[in-house]
Amino acid sequence: AQSVTQPDIHITVSEGASLELRCNYSYGATPYLFWYVQSPGQGLQLLLKYFSGDTLVQGIKGFEAEFKRSQSSFNLRKPSVHWSDAAEYFCAVGAQGGSEKLVFGKGTKLTVNP
Amino acid sequence: GAVVSQHPSRVICKSGTSVKIECRSLDFQATTMFWYRQFPKQSLMLMATSNEGSKATYEQGVEKDKFLINHASLTLSTLTVTSAHPEDSSFYICSAVGSGGGFGKLFFGSGTQLSVL
């Protein structure tokens, strides 16, 4: 069965600093990988996804993520964080060839200091 | 992009009452919808898979008599929390898959915050 680990529960960065949120997955084959962002009391917004091909994926709002098969990782990065990026970030994995249900990590809460 | 609407966005009810949450795909037909539950400061856990015209498939540990799911049309799935209790208070969110399937056609709703007093 798939599983997702987000090792960092809470990260605080200063505005303008770079950001990396970690995500490790467990899955027997090449997974579908996703990053979602959730603002308080809101639904999920898809930042980016990896299905196949280029392992560096560009997303919305200046985010990118890199799929590293050897490390079973899909870390999310942003070179310069804005105050509006403060939110909860979820990494998720989906199985190929099956239904479109996702397994989510526990999330990382991002706080941005001015 | 495709829009999935959930209604209500927030509901407060008394213990023992039933609450219905709607998940609508506004501009596409969704043969499959998923219902997730999110406890405070926790991740999203899949509750059930809802297929149009058939019975929902529930994940292990989810009480199907407690959480009734109906997917009566290609654009609407409903989740009814029956005889709600305070422990049912949670954020419920649905996702819908467009025709043809695949993760590229997966879209999430905006969620419903349920508070049971």
Boltz contact constraints between the chains, C-beta under 6 A:
constraints:
  - contact:
      token1: [A, 32]
      token2: [B, 103]
      max_distance: 6.0
  - contact:
      token1: [A, 43]
      token2: [B, 93]
      max_distance: 6.0
  - contact:
      token1: [A, 43]
      token2: [B, 108]
      max_distance: 6.0
  - contact:
      token1: [A, 43]
      token2: [B, 109]
      max_distance: 6.0
  - contact:
      token1: [A, 43]
      token2: [B, 110]
      max_distance: 6.0
  - contact:
      token1: [A, 43]
      token2: [B, 111]
      max_distance: 6.0
  - contact:
      token1: [A, 44]
      token2: [B, 108]
      max_distance: 6.0
  - contact:
      token1: [A, 94]
      token2: [B, 103]
      max_distance: 6.0
  - contact:
      token1: [A, 100]
      token2: [B, 97]
      max_distance: 6.0
  - contact:
      token1: [A, 100]
      token2: [B, 103]
      max_distance: 6.0
  - contact:
      token1: [A, 100]
      token2: [B, 106]
      max_distance: 6.0
  - contact:
      token1: [A, 101]
      token2: [B, 34]
      max_distance: 6.0
  - contact:
      token1: [A, 101]
      token2: [B, 46]
      max_distance: 6.0
  - contact:
      token1: [A, 104]
      token2: [B, 43]
      max_distance: 6.0
  - contact:
      token1: [A, 104]
      token2: [B, 44]
      max_distance: 6.0
  - contact:
      token1: [A, 106]
      token2: [B, 43]
      max_distance: 6.0
  - contact:
      token1: [A, 107]
      token2: [B, 43]
      max_distance: 6.0
